[in-house]
Amino acid sequence: MTLRGRLALFTAAAVSLAVVACAVAGWFVARDEMVNQVDQTLSHAWMPGDRPPSGAQIKALNDWCNGAAGQPWMPRGDTVPTVIVADGTSCPQKDPRAVVATPDDLPVAQSGSSGPHAASLFRDGRTVDGTPVRVYVVSFGPVMFDNAASTAAVALAQPLEPVQDALTELALITAGAAAVVIALAAAGALWIARTALRPVDRLTRAAQHIARTQEPGVTIEVSGHDEIARFGEAFNAMSTALAGSLDSQTRLIADAGHELRTPLASMRTNVDLLIRSQESGRPLPEATLTRILGNMKAQMTELSTLIGDLLELSRPADARGAKPLPVVALHDIAARAVERAELRGPGLVFGADLTPWYVRADPHALERAVINLLDNAVKFSPPGGRIGVSLADGELAVRDEGPGIAAEDLPHVFDRFWRSPSARQLPGSGLGLAIVARTVRAAGGEVALAPAGPDGGTVATVRLPGAATPPPETPPPAGAGRS
């Protein structure tokens, strides 16, 4: 069964159970109310003129029941009463309308109380001719029966046929109304299920479209603030993120292919020259051969750097908190990076002012990021220029005296394969700063580039959360190291 069918079935079943429960409860309440009204009618019929009958009236009623002539006092009602004596006898049931006495009536007849304190009993019974009646048995004080005093009780009755007919009619009306309500509830439940799950249908169609076309980015219209609306918003965010990821991958592949084409074309040209020289038997001049081999080595170095950068960017970044990162000394990493940068820029002046700062990060990736910043500074610094490196309160700054970065280029400096127009003739893949941004953000920090001042130059700033002192070592678990 589909989710829509289950939802409609459960809703209709819940409404149906409520309707049936209300109908049954209403029928029983109505029955009790009708029986109470009959009981009240019987209790008032016992007292002619709002006064209990006298002992003589009870005796006359019993004598008449036993065949005496005359018309005795009769309670109001459609049945003939029955007198029950304390010894268990009752007058003969000659009239078909007379109430049939039962053993339950004897304790009332033997109670001997009358007036406002008379004992009484309401029960269901039958007349002599089998008509179902509601019976009211009430006790009476001593009465002279055959010159002997005895207690007695009088059983009055009211036919139940009108009540039963009314209850039958009520049951039919209630059943019909319940059937109509249940049918409407089933139709309403189906409509509610369709309406409530319509956003899910749109989500399903969108997901099927993405699976069929391999084109993420499809979104659906979201309205409201319920769980399905939040589900739709999450689906739209996921689809948009997938589209962005696919677009980023496509651009990365295209940019990588474009960047690889230039060194490969240059290497192919140099190799063709060497092959033609070998095939023609005319060796190249020593200077030309040296220049070609140097170019090939430089192109191979550029290819190796580019491939290394691509591999670095292709590594999935560990989500923060997914696993604990080690504590590393940022000042030690910066010091090692400065030493390597001095070898790459022998004509430059380096100044380092590093205060201790400990952070949680991938040590290899963080060192590569700092080296990339220094390589960028070395590449753009003029001969004899100064490169300053400072670290204070978790802020690492690398300042150079190069030409600086134009204001319109600053938003793009951390994009993959992006290089400013003035730097496109210089070696590099355009991935160094992208790797820096990725590593710093993975460690929970921030990175920015800005002009160093009005005279030119650029300052790269990296801010990483941490502390000036290393955290205490985690104590080994209890029992560790014991044999």
N, C-alpha and C positions, 0 to 999 in steps of 0.2 A: 504494500500500500504506500502511496506517495505521502510526502510530508503534508501536502495540502489535504489529502483524504484523512490522514490521522488527526490533523488539527480540527477539521470539520466534524469528524466522528466524535472526538472527545468533547468538543463544545456542545454538539447536539445531545450527547449522552448526559452531560452535566445538566443542561437545561431540562431535559426530559425527566431525569431523576428528581430535580427540584419541583417540576410541575406535578409529577405523580405524588410526591411526598406531600405537597400542599393540598392536592385534591383529596387524598386519603385522610389527611389530618382534618380537613374541612368537613368531610363526610362524617367522621367520628364526632367532631364537635357538634355538628348539627343534630346527629342522633342523640347525643347526651342532652342537648338543649330541649329537644322534643320530648324525650322521656321525662325530663324534669318538669316540663309543663304539664304532662299527664299526671305526674305525682302530685303536683300542686292542686290540680283539679280534683283528684281523689281525696286529698287531705281536707279540702273545703267541702266536698260532698258529705263527709262524715258528720259535719256539724250543721244541722238544719237551723236556720236563723242564727247562725254563728254561736250556737250553744250545743254542747254534747247531748245525745239522747239520754233519756232517763232509763232507770232499770226496768220500769214497766214497759217502755217501748221495746227494749231488748227482749224481754220475756214474750211480749206479744208477737214480735218478729219470729222468735223461735217457735212459738205455738203455731203461728200461721204456716211456717215452714213444715211443721209436723202434721198439718192437715186441718187446723182449726179454721173456723169460718171467720169472716170479717176481713177488713183491709187494714193491716198494720202500717206503722210508719216505715217509709222507704227512703233511703238516701237518694240524692240526685245521681243520675247516671242511667246507662242503658243496660245494666246487668242487675241481677238479683243478688243481694248479699247472702252470706252464709254465716251462721252463728256457730262458733266452735267453743265447746265447754271444756273446762280445765281437765276433766277426766278423759279427754280425747274424743268424745263423741261430738257429732255435729248433726244438724237436722238433715233429713233425707233430701237428696238432690233430685226433686221431682221436676223442677223448672229447668228447661235446657239452658237458660241464661244464668243459672246459678254457678258460683265459683267452686271449683273442686279444691277441697282442703288438702294440705300436705303436712307431713310431720314437722316441717319448719315452722308451722303456725302454732304448735302446741306450747312452746316456751312463752310466746306472747300471751296466750290465753291463761297460762298459769301465773303470770306476773302479778295479777290482782290489782294493778294500779289503773287509775282512770283520771279523767280531767286533764289539766295541763301537764301532768306527769305520766300520762298513759304511755305504755310501751307500744312500739309500732314496728312494722316491717314492710318494706317495699320489695316486691319480687315479680318475676314474670310467671304467668300461669295460664290455665285454660278453663273455659266454662265446660259445662256438661256436654254441650254439643261440639266441643273441640275448637271453639273460637279462641285464638290467642288474645290474651288480655294482660294488662298491667294490674297487679293485685296490691291492695293496701290493707294490711292486717293491723288492727288497733285493739288494745286491751280495754277491758271495762271491769269496774269493781264488782263486788258481790251482787249476784242476781238470784232471786228465788226461783229455782226450777223444781217443781213437784214438791213444794214445801221444804226444800233444802237449799241453803245458800251456797253458791259456787261462783268462782270467777269465770270469765268468758272473754272471747274476742270476736270481733266482727270482721269478715273479709269482704272488702269492696273491690270492684274491678272496673276497668275502663278498656274498651276494645283497642287493640293495637293496629288494626287494619289501616286506619287513616295514616297513622305514623309510618307504617311499613310502605304504604303506597307513596307517601311523600318522600321517604328515603330512597325508594326505587327510582322515582322520577328524578330526584337529586343526583343519584348515581349515574343515571343515563346522561343527564345534562352535563355533569362534571366530566364523565368519560369523553363525551363529544367535544367539549371545550378543550380538554387536555390533548385530545388527538389533533385538534386544529392548531393548538399552541405548539405541540411537538413538531408538526409538519412545518409550521412557520419557523420554528427554531432550527430545524435541519436546513431549510433553505437559507436562513440568515447565517448559520454557521458556515455553509459552503461559500456564501458571498464574503463573509468576513475573512475566511481562509484565503480566498483568491485575492482580496484586497490587501491583506496583511503580507502575503508572500509575493506580491507583484514586484517589489524591489529585489527580492531574491531571484525571481525570473530574469530580471534585467542583469543582475550580477552573473547568473549562469550563462546567459547569452554572450555577455562581454568576455567571460573567461573562455567560453568555447571559441569565440572569434580570435582571441589571442592564441589559443592552442592551435587553431586551424591555420592562421595566417602568419604566426610567429612575429606579430607586430604589436608589441606592448604599447601602452599609452592610451588605450581606450578607457574612457571614464563614463560613469553613469550619473544621472541627475539624482541628487540627494536632497530630501526635504525632511524636516522634523529633527528631533533630538533623541529618538528612542534607540534601542539596541541595534535595530536593522539599519537605521540612519548612520550610526557610528560604524557599523560593519561596512556600509557603502563608502564612507569617508576613508576607512582603512584600505578598502580595495582600490579606490582612486589613488591614494597615496602610493600603494604598492605598484600599481600599474604605471604611474608617472615615474617612480623610482626605477622600475625595470626599463622603461623607455630611455630614461637618462643614462642608465648603465649601458644599455645597448648602444646608444649614440656615442657615449664616451669610448666604448670599446672600438666602435667603427672608426671614430676619429683617431684613436691611438694607433690602430692598424694602418690607416691611411697615412698618418703623419710618420709612423715608423718606416713605412715603405718609401715615402718621399725622402726621408733622411738617409736611408740606406742606399738609395739610388745614386746619390752623388759620389760617395767614396767608392762604391762598386764600379761606377762608370770610369772614375779616374784610375782605379786599379786595372780595369780591363784595358784601358788605353795604354798604360805602361806595359802590361803583359804583351799586348799586340806588338808594341815596338820591339820588345826583347825577342819575340818569336820571329818577326820579320828580319831582324838583324841576324838571328841564328840561321834562318833559311836562306838568306841572300849571301851569306858568307862575308858580310861586311860588318865587322865589329864596331860597336858604338865607341865614340871617344870616351876616355876614362872619366872625364868630368861629367859628361852626359849620363854615363852609366851610374855614376855615384849619385847624381841628382835623381835619376829615376828610382833607384833603390831606396833613397831617402824618402822620396814621395810615397813609395809603396809602404814603407815602414810607418810613415805618419798616417796613411790611410788605414792601415791595419790597426794602429793604435786607436784611431778614431772609431773604427768599427768595434773594437773590443770595449771601448768606453761606452759606446751607444748600446751595445748588447747588455753590458753590465747594468746600465741605467734601466733598460727595459725589464731586465730580470728583477731588479729592485722594485720597480713599480708594479710588477705583476704579482709580487708576493702579497697574499691577503693580509690586510692589517688586522691585528688582534684587537677585538673590541675591548674598550677599557673595562676592567673588572672581570673579564672572562677568565683571566689567570693572572696571578700577581707578577708584576714586573720587578726585576732586581733593582736594588739601590746602587746607583753609579755616581761617581764623583765627577761632576760636570767640569770642575776646574782642571782635573787631570786630563780629561778628554780634550779640553781646549788647549792645554799646554802641548800635548802630543800633536794636535792639528797644526799649531803654530810652527813646531819644529819641521813638520813635513812641508808646510808652505814656504819656509825659508829656503828649502832645497829647490823648490820650483820657481822661486823668484829671487835669484842670488843678488840682483842689483837693487832690491827694495829694502827698506828699513822697517823692521817690525818692532812694535812696542806692546807689551802684554802686562796687564794689571788684573790679576785673577785672585779673587777671594773665594774661600771654600763654599761650595754649594752642592748639596746632594739631592738627586732627583730619582724618580722611578721611571726607567725607560729601557729600551733595547740598546745595550751598549754599542753593538756594531752599527746599528742604524743611526744612532745619535752621533757617533764619531764620523760617519760618512756625511751626515748633514752638516756638521761644523766644518769639515774639510771642503765641502762644496761651497760654503759661504766664503771661506778663505781663497779657494781657487778662483771664485768669481771676482774677488777683490784683486788678486794677483793679475788676472787677465786684463782688467781695465785700468790698473795703476800705471802711471807714466814711469819711465826709467828714473830711479832715485827717489821714487815716491815713498810715502810713509803709510803703513797700514797699522792701525791701532786696534787692539783687542782688549776689551774690558769685561769683567764679570763681577757684578755686585748685586746682592739681594735677589738672586735668581734671574737677572737680566744680563744676557750676553750680547755685547755690541761689537760689530766689526765695521770699522770705518776706513774708507780709502780716499785717495785724492784723484780719482779718475774723473771722466767727463760728467758723471752723474746720469740720472735717468729723467727723461722728460715726464712732465705731469700726466700727459695723456697715456703714457706707457705703464704707469704704476699699477693700474688695475689688472694688467695682464702678465706681470712678471712671474707669477707662480703657475701659469698655465703650462701644460705640457707642450714641448717643442716650440714654445714662443721665444723669439729673439727680437730685440729692438732692431730697427733698420740700420743703426750705426754699428751693430755687433754681428751682422750676418756674414761678414767676411772673416770673422775670427773663428778659431776652432771651438768646437763644443756641439752638443746635441740638443740643447734647449731643455734638458730634463733635470739639470742640477737643482734649480730652485724648486721645481715641482717635488723632487724627493725631499728637500728640506721641509717644505710645508707639510707633506704627508707624515714625516717622522715626528715633527713637533706637535702636530695636532693629535697624533696617536698617543703621545705622552701627556696630553691635556694642556699643552701650552699654546702660545700664539707667536707668530712671526710676521714681521713687516719690514718693508724697505722704504726709505725716505731720503730726500736730499740731505747731504751733510751740512750744507751751508750755502751762502750766496756765492762763494768762490768755487763751487763745484764739489764733486765727491758724493759718495753714497754711504749711508749707514744702514746696516742690516741689524735688526733687533730681534732677539729671541727671548721670550719670557716663559719660564718653566716653573711649575709649582714644586716646592721642595723645602729644604731647611739647611741652615748653615752648619748643622751638626748631623752626623749620621744617626739613624734610628737605632735603638738598642737591638741586639741580636735576639731572635726568637729563641726562648729556652727550649732545649730538647724535650720531647715528651717523656712522661714518667716511665722509668724502666729502660730508657734507651741506653745502650752501651753496656747493659748488665748481661752477664752470661749465666 
